[in-house]
Amino acid sequence: MSLRFNAISSITNDSAGAAVPNAKVTGIFGSNVFTLKTAREYLADEAYKSLVTSIRGGKKIDRNVANQIANGIRAWAESKGVTHYTHWFQPLTGTTAEKHDSFFTLKSDGTAIEEFDGAALIQQEPDASSFPSGGLRATFEARGYTAWDPSSPAFIIEIGEGKTLCIPTIFVSYTGESLDYKAPLLKALEALNKSAVEVCNYFDKNVTKVTPTLGWEQEYFVIDEALVNARPDLVQCGRTVFGAAPAKGQQLEDHYFGSIPERVYAFMRDYEQEAYKLGIPLRTRHNEVAPAQFECAPIFEEVNIAVDHNTLLMDVMSRVAKRHKLVVLLHEKPFAGINGSGKHNNWSMATDTGVNLLAPGKTPKTNLMFLTFFVNTIKAVHDYSDVLRAAIASAPNDHRLGANEAPPAIISVFVGQYLAKVLGDIESRVNTKFDEQDEAILKLDLHRSIPELMLDNTDRNRTSPFAFTGNKFEFRAVGSSANCAISMTVLNTIVANTLKKFKTDVDALIEKGDKKEIAIMHVIQKYIVESKNVLFEGDGYSEEWHHEAERRGLPNLKTTPIALDAFLTDKAKKLFESAGVYTHTELEARHEIELEKYIKKVQIEARIMGDLAINHILPSAIKYQNELLANVNGLKAAGLPESAYKSQLAVLKEVSEHIQVIHDKTHAMVEARKVANNIDNTRTKAIAYESQVKATFFDEIRYHVDKLEHLVDDDAWTLPKYREMLFLR
């Protein structure tokens, strides 16, 4: 019996899943996190105040005080049965990394003790040679450093019976360049804070800090473990490279918000329990549109914490799924023909005075502040749409963008009819100089119009990559397997840069004698005019929009190798360097790393396609071809006329034609891969893999394989089919 039928049989025999304990969320939330409340219990006043000041004000912690904090963290961790600690970081591999060390050590006289001092808390030295560096470090230059990020609390991860204390850190090279996602993110958040505070002070001098917030929505598929193990493409690529569409897919839309299957429900409750203990504030769970697809979402948090929590959750989900004999697929497009998975990044900005800067207020003054930050964000997206597109570029996301409710590669902004009218009204006064009377009328009009948004009168546009949804912007183009940090780094940097320019432009008008509010309105009006081309309210999938976007001068960067070029433009280098987020060298390194990741992922997919075609598809098809041939020859030998086996001959011919094309194209793809592998330049090599391997062969080989799946005897087909993977529970 094949793996496929064994897998199907195992679902029938073992569908209950693992038992899930019941626990009140408030009773376990954050129980495995070294929160400030916990710190108050385990730290002396000096150490506690230093930690609070570092978290809230970004102040460095003295190493002597760090010793006290480390001792307190160790005491807390040991009280929970922890024996090891690690610096938990996010290298550019796309996964997390950790090297465990024991609290156990020996004194000079051989006495065994448990120890965790400030030096171990603040800094470690993992080997950096095997992590992606984009040429920053040679293999023989191994030294790298992890450095504690006090703004993200330490936590305890439980794996089986083991418990490890995790210290969130940044990761840098021996020469100081960032080698991770977190270090640039922290710099971008500080750049946004600085620029936003200065603009906020036009309206409220009490604002001293602006914190970007993030609420991600994690989409994912859940498939039975045995079925996944019988699909080499899912095991090695995270997606199916072959698979005919089932009779029923998502066309009835009956899975969306439907009853959660019992086995998946048990898995959800289990990983939620783990997440709550880690302080991840999950709030929502539901079925998504595609069969076997689901979503979870948390309460909004500060961007840095939200990024850490999402990265951690992806690991927790994958690990917990194994307890239920399930597999979580985080790939952006695991199955063709149905919805892929995104990670919508809902982003806003909050002041330390309790104001959401993207929420309309109740007074003309607060509405003007809202309008300022709203328009500046649109202007930032317009001016740096290519860089924002590069931030979500990846081989998996290329499979997803542009269909099945995923936005297209063209970056545009959807604001809804009410705000579109407000912006249009302001733009229409372009030839009119504001005076104090006009200013009062304008602010009154805004006061009347904008609060309507509080009733969510903005519609939803699932084809928009960047949409305003009432009190936040939703960056829908981010892929489900991506680290949120890169998109958040870019978004916060471009908004910081635009706000900085906004203040310069407003101050220049004030110096010329304009009243502050009038100066602000003039610059807002100017920015609306300059950025209106990025606003689009219609169907992002339509051919008309693609032509219209081209006329507007909006880039349509459909493939990752081309989209990544945006990181190397003079505009991008100036942007990131002036904000202190990336140096030129770091940008070039990241460009190289992302190209290498693209090449390797497409290469792996091409290799697995070849393996499946030669070792699974063709043997099954040839076996069936022989059965048809034997049937035809038998009928001939019996003296029956050709009309008696005309249908068998037609099927035999069709099967034979598909076999020949698959054989020829698979071998041609191998040769194209060899040619691409001999290219030295990384960008040229990535483009060759995209155009000469992926675009030339993937769809054509798949077409013929999927046709064979419909023709070949079901008993002879070795790979689990879509109808089984998506619907068997």
N, C-alpha and C positions, 0 to 999 in steps of 0.2 A: 504494500500500500504506500502511495506517495506521501511526502510531507504534507501536501495540501489536504488530503483526506484524513490523515492523522490529526492535523490541526483542527479541522472541522469537528472531528469526533471528540477531541478534548474539550471543546467548548460545551458540548452537550453534557459531558460527564463532570465538568468542574466549572460551574457558573456562579457559585455563591460568593466568591471573593473572600477577602480577609475580614475578620471582625473589627468593628470600629468602636472605640470607647466613646461614651457620651460625656461631655464636659461642658459646663457653662462657659461661654467665651470669656466673660469678664473675670472668671476665676483662673484662667490660664494665660490670658493675654500678656505677652511680654515676660512670662515667667523664666524664659531662657535668655533674657536680654539684660545687660548691665545698664539699666535706665538711671536717670538722675535720682529717682526715688530710691533705687537700690544703692546708688553711690552715696546717698545721704546716710545710709545705715552702715556702710563699710569704710567710709573715708572720714578722716579728721577734717575740721573746718577749713584749714589752709588748702588741703588737697581738693576738697569738694569745691571751694570757691574758685580755685584755679581751673578746674575742669569745666565749670559752668561758664567762666569768662572765656575760655578757649572755644567752647561750643557756640556761644551766643555772640561773641565779639571777635573771634578769629585770632585771639592772642596766643602766642607760643607758650608752652608749658615748660617751666624750668625743670632741668633734669633731676634735681633733688626732690622736687615735688612729684615728678614722674615715678620715682621709687615708691612713694607713699601710695600713689594711685595703683601701681602695679601690684603691690602687696594686697590692697583692698580687692582688686579684681581677682587675684589668685584665691584669696580667702573665700570669696563668693563662689567662684568656680568649683573649688574643692568641696564646698558644702553641698554641691550638687553631683559629686562623684566624678569630677573632671580630673584627668591625670596628664593631659597633653594640651598644648596650645599651638596655634599657627597664625601667621600673618596671612590673612585672606585677601587676595588681590584679583584684579581683572585684566590679565594680559591681552594682547591683541590677537589671541587665538580665537576669541569668541566665547570661551568658557572661563570659568573661574580657576584659580590655582591656589595651592596650599602645600606647605611643607611642615609636618608635625614635629614638634620637639616636646620632650617630657619635662615636667616640673622637676623631676628627679635629677639630682647631681651628687657628686662626691666632693667633700671638703678635702683639703690637703692631707689631713690625717686619715682619710678613708671613711669618714663618717657620712652616711647617706642622709641627704636632706631634700626637702622640696623648696624650690626657689624660683622666683619670677621677679626680676628687678626692672627698674626703669629703662635700662639700656635695651633689654629684650622686648619691652613693650614698644619703645619708640622706633627701633630699627632692627631689621634682619638683613641677611645677605644671601638671597637665593641665587642659584646659578642662572645667569641671564642668557647664556649662549644658545640655548635651544628654544627660546621664545622669539617670535617674529620681531625683527628690528629694522627691516627695510634697508639694511646695509649700515646702520648706525654702529653695529658691533660685529666683529668677525667671530668665527667659531672659537678661536683661541682666546678671545677677550671675554672672559666669562663673568666678570664681576657685575653685579647689579644690586640695588637696594630696595627694600620695601620700607616705607615710613608710615607711621601711625596717622590715621585720620580721626582725630577726637570727635569730629562732628557727626560721625556715624558710630553708634554704640557697639561695643563688643557683644557677642552672642555665643551661645552654646549650640553646636550642631550635634544631633543624636543620629548615629548610624548603627542600627542594630542595638547591641548592648553598650557600644562605645560612645563616649561623649568628649568633644573637643572644644576648647575655648578658641573662638575665632576673633582676631583683631582686624577690622577693616583697614586697609592700607592703600597707599599709592605705590607705584612701581616705577623706578627710574634707573637709568644706566649709570655706570661708574662715572661717566662724564656729564651726568645731569639731565640728559634728555628723557622725556617721559616715554615709557614703554607700555603704557596701559590706557584704559579709558577714563579712569577716575581723575588723574592729575589735571588733564586739560579741562575736564568738566568743572572742577573746583575753581580753576582760573576763570573760566567763562562766567560762572555764577558770581564771582567777585566783580568782574567787569560790568555785568548787568546791574549788580547792586549799586556800584558807584555811579553809573550813568543815570539810573532810575531815581536814585535819591536826589540827585541834583535837579532833575526835572520835577519831581514831587514837591520840592521846596518852593516852586512857583505857587503852589496851591496850599501847602501845609508845611510850615517850618518845623513842626514836631516830628516829621518823618526822618528817622536816622538809619533805617535799614529797609531794603526791599528784598524779599525772598521769592524767587521763582518757585512755583508749585507744579506738581505733576500728578495726574491720575491716569495710569495706563490701563488699557483693556487687553488682557491676554487671551487670544484665541488659540485653540489647539484641537487636535483630533485624538481620539482614544480608540485603539484597536487591540483586539485580543493578541496576547503575546505569542501564542503558537502560530497564528496566521502571519504575524510579522516575521517570525523566525523562518517561515517557509517562503519569504520573499527577500532574496538577497539584495534587491535594490532598496527596499525599505531599511534593511539592517545597515547598509553601507552608505546610502545617499540620503535617507530620510524621506524619499519620495519614490513613487512608482514610475519607472521609465516606460513601462508598458501597462496596458490595461484597457480593455474595451468598456465602453459606457454600459452600465446596467439598464435594464428596461425602465426601472424606476430610479431616478437620481434625486434631485432636489426640486423637480418641477412642481410637485404638489405643495411645496413649502410647509409640509406638515411637521417637520422636525423643529422648526423655529419656535422657540419658547414652549415646546411641547413638554410632556411629562419626561423627566429625566429617568433613563433606564436604571433599574435597581442596582445593578453591578457597578455602573459608573457613579451612581449616587453614593454608594459606599466608599468608592475611591475618593470622590470629592470631599466627603466629610472627613476622611482620613487625612488628606493633605491639608485641608483647612485647619485641622487640629494642630498639625505640625507648624503651619504658618502662623497661627495665633500665638503659639509659644515663642516664636521668633519675632513677635511684634509686628507682623505683616497684617495690616488692617483690612483683610478681605471683607467685602460687603455683598457682592453680587455673584451669583452663579446661574447659568442658564444654557439651554440648547441653542446652538447657532443654526444658521440656515442650512448648511450642508449636513447630510446624514453623518453621524459619528463625530460631529464637530461641536465644540463647547466653548464657553467663555467664562472667565472670572475677572473681577475688577475690584480694586480697593478704594478706600477713602483717600482723598487727596493728601499728599505729604510734600515736604520740601523736596526739591528735585534730587539732591544728592542721596537722601534716604530712600526715596522712591526708586531710584535706579538700583541701589543695593538690594532693596527688597524684591524687585522684579527679577534680578539676576539670581538671587538666592531661591526665589520661588520656582524658577524653571528647573533648578537642580532638585529641589524638594519634590516637585511633581513627578519628575522622571524616576526618582528613587522610590517614592511611595507606590507608584503604579506597579512596580515589580511585585509588591506584596499582594496585589490583587490579580496577578498574572495578566496584566495589561501593559501596553506601551503608549506613552504620550508622544505624539508626533508634533514637533514644533516647527517643522519645515513650512515655508510660505505656501507651497503648492504640492502637497503630498499626492493629490489625486486630480487628474485632468478632468475638465468638463464641469466641475462643481466649484463652489467658492473656495478660495485659498484662505490663509490665516494671516491677519495683520496684528499689529500691536498699537492701537490708536493711542497717541500721546496727547492727552488733554492738558493744556498748559496755560498757566496764568501767572500773575504776579501779586504778591500780598505785602502790604506795608506793616511795620511794627506797631502801627496805630490801629490795625485791624481792618484795613480797607483792601478789598479786591480791586485792583486797578483796571480790570477788564469787566467790572460789573457797573452798569449804569447807576448813577446816584439819584438822590431825591431833590437836589438843588441845582441851579444853573452852574455853580462853581464846581461841584463834584462831577456833573455831567461833562463839563469842559475838560476836567482831568481825565475822565474816562475816554473822551474823544481823542485826547492827546496820545494816550498809550495805544489806543485802538488803531489810529491812523499810522503811528510810528511802526507798529508791528506789520501792517500791510506794506508800508514803504520798505521795510527791511526784507520782507519776502520778495517783493518786486525786484529790488536791487541785487539780491543774492539768491535768486531762485535756482541758479545753476549749482551753487554751493550746497543749498538745501537738498537738491536732487542727489548730489554726490553723497550726502550723508546717509541716504537710504539705499545706496547702490550695492547690490550683491548678486551673486549668481542665483540664489534661491528666490530673491525678490523679483528678478527679471521674469521668472516664470509666472509670477502673480499679477504684476501691475498691468492694468488696462482691461480687465474683464472680471466678470462675476463679482460685482460690487467692490472690487479693488480699484482705487483711482488710477488714472493714466500717468505716464511719466512726465507729462506737462504739469509743472507746478503752477497752480492758480489758487485764488482765494475766493471762497463763498461767504457772503455776509448776510444774505437774506434781504427780502424786499424792503423792509422798514429802514434798515441801516443804509441800504443802497440809495434809498430816496434821500436820507439825511446827507450822505456824501455828495449826491448829485445836486442838492440844493446849495450846499456850500460852494461846490465847484462852479455853479452857474453865476456866482457873484464875482467871477474872476476879474472882470473889468471894473469892479466897484471897490472903491477904497472904504474900508471900515472906519466908522467914527463911533463915538460913544453911544449915540442913539441906535445905530445899526447893531452895535455890540449887544445892547440890552435886548433888542428884538430877537437877535440870533440866539442868544442864550435862552430866551423864553421859548423859542421854537424847539430848541433841543430838549428843553425840559419836558415839553409836551410829547415829543416823539419817542425819545429813547426809553423811558420807563416802560413802554409797551412791551419791550423785550423781556421783561421780568415774567411775562405770561408765556414765554417761549413761543412768541409769534414768528421767530425765525424758523424756517423749514429745515429739514435735513437733506443733504445732498450726498449720497453715498459715492458719487463719482468725483467728489472734490477732494484733492489731496490735503487742503488746508482750509478748514471751515470754522467760522465763528458760530458757537452754539449757545449763546445767551449770556455767559459770563466767563468764557474761556475760548481759546482756539483749539481745535482738534486736528492734530497732524496725523491724518489717516494713512499716509503712505508708508509708515514705518513697518518693517517686516516682523513677523511673529517670533522669529528666532534671534532677532537683532538685540544687541545691548542698547538700551535706551540712551546711554550716555553720549554716543556720537551725534545723534539727532539733537539732543538737548544741548550739547556743547555748541553745535553750529547755530541753533536757533537763538540761544541766549547771547552768543557773540554778535550775531548780526543785529539783534535788537539793541544791544548795548551800544554798538557802533552808530546806529541810526539815532538813538536818543542823545548821544554825545553831539552829533551833528545838529540835531534839533535845538539843543541848548545854545550852541554857537550861533545858529541862525536867528533864534529869538533874541538873544542878548545883543546881537548886532542891530536889530530893529529898535530895541529899547534904547540903545545908545544914541540912535538917530532921533529919539524923542517920542516914539510910540508908547502908549500905555501898555503895560504888561499883557493884559488880556487880548488887546487888539493885535499885538505882535504875535502872540500865540496863534490867534485865528488866521493871520496872514500866512504863517508858516504851515499850519495845518492845511489850509487851502492849497498852498503850493505843493505840498506832499501828495494831496489827493489827485491833483492834476498829473503829477509826475508818475504816480503809481497805478493809475486807473486801468492800465492795460492788463494788470494781473487779476482784476476782478472778473469773475465769471459765475453766472447763476444757472447755467444750463446743463445739458447732458455732456459730460466729459468723454463719453465713449463715441459720440457722433463724429462722423467724417468731417462734418461742417466745422466742428470745433477745432479739429486738427489744422484745417486750412486757415481758420480765423486766428488761431494762436500763432501760426507762421506769419500772417500779415501783421500781427501785433508785435512781432519780434520776440515772442516767448520761446525759449529753447525746448525742443522735444528730444530729450536724450534717452533713447529707448534701451540702450545696452550699457552695462556696467563699465566696460573698458573705456568707452567714450565719456560717460557721465563723470568718471573719476578725474578727468582732465581738469575739471573746475578747481580742484585743490591746488593746481600748479600755476594758475594764472597770477599775474602781478596783482590784480585786484584782491584775490584771496590771500596772497602772502602779506599784503599790506594790512588787510583786515585783521588777520589772526596775530600778526606781529605787534600791531599797534595796541591790541587788546591784551597782549601778554599771554595768549593762549597757546599758540604754536610758534616755534621759530621756523624759518624757511627749511632748515634741515629736517625738522620733525614732520613738516607737511610732506616733503619729498619722500621721507621714509614711510609715512602712512600710505601715500599713493602707491609706493612699491609693494607694501604689504597687502593692500587690498587687491591689487592686480594679481599677486601671487596666489592669494586665496581663491580668486576667481578661476585662475588657470587650473589649480589643483582640483577644485570642485567639479568643473566641467570635464576635466580629464578622468576623474573617478567615475562620473556618470557615463562617459563614453566607454570606459573599460567595462563597467557593469552591464551596459547595453550589449556589448560584444559577447560577454560571458553568457548572459541569458539567451541571446539569440543562438549562439553556437551550441550551448550545453543543455538548454531547456526547450526553446521554441522549435528549432529545426528538428531535433530528434522526435519530438511529439508529432510534428507535422509530417515528417517522413514516414513514421510508423502508420499514421492514418492514411497517408498517400498509398502505402503498400496494401493496406486493407481494401482501399477503393480499387486499386489495380487488380488485386486478386478477385474481387467481386466481378469486375468487368470481364476479366479473362474467363472466369467460370461461366458467366452468362454466354460469352462467345462460344466456349467449348460445348455448351449445351445446345448450340445451334439456333439460339434466339436472334431475331433481327436487331440491328443497331438501335432501332426505335425503342426497344425494351430496356436499354441501359443508357439512353441519351442523357438522363439526369445525372447518373453516376459519372459519365464522361465529362459533363459540364463542371461538376464539383471537382473532379480530379484535375481538370485543366486549371481551374481557379486556384486550387491549393498549390499546384506545381508552379504557377506564375508567382505567387506570393513567396514561395520558398526560394525561387531563383533570385528575386529582387532582394530579399533579406540577406541571402548569402553574399551577393555581389556588393551591396551597399555597406554591409558590415565590414567586409575586407577593404573596401575603399575608404571607410572611416578610419580604420587602423592605419592605413597609409597616410591619410591626411594628418592624423595625430603624430606620426613620425616626423613629417615635414615641420609641423608646428613645434615639436620638441627640439628641433635643431636651431630654432631662432633664439638668438642671445638677448636681444632687447626685450624687456619684460612687457612693455606696453604693446609692442608689435606682436609678441607671442600671444598675449591675451586677446587681441583683436583677431588673430588667426584662429584661435580656439573658438571664438564666438562666430566668426563668419564662415570659416572653412570646415569646422567640425560640427558645432552645435546647429547653426542655421542651415547648413547644407544637408546634414544626415539625420539629426534626431527625429524630426517630425516625419520624414519619409519612412525611415525604418519602423517607427512606431505605427504608422498607418497600416503597413502590411502585416505587422505582428498582430495588431488588434483585429484586422480582418480575419486572420487565421484563427483567432480565439473564437470567433463566431462559427467557423467552419469545422474545426477539428472536434472529434469525439470528446465530450466532457471528461470521460474517464481517463483519457490520454493526456489531458492538460495538467501540467505539474504545478503551476503557480496559482495560489489563491486568487480568485476573481474579485472584481469590485463588489459584486452583489453579496459576496461572502464577507469581505473585510468591512464594508460599510454598514451592513445590516444584521449580521449574526451577533448575538449578544450572549 
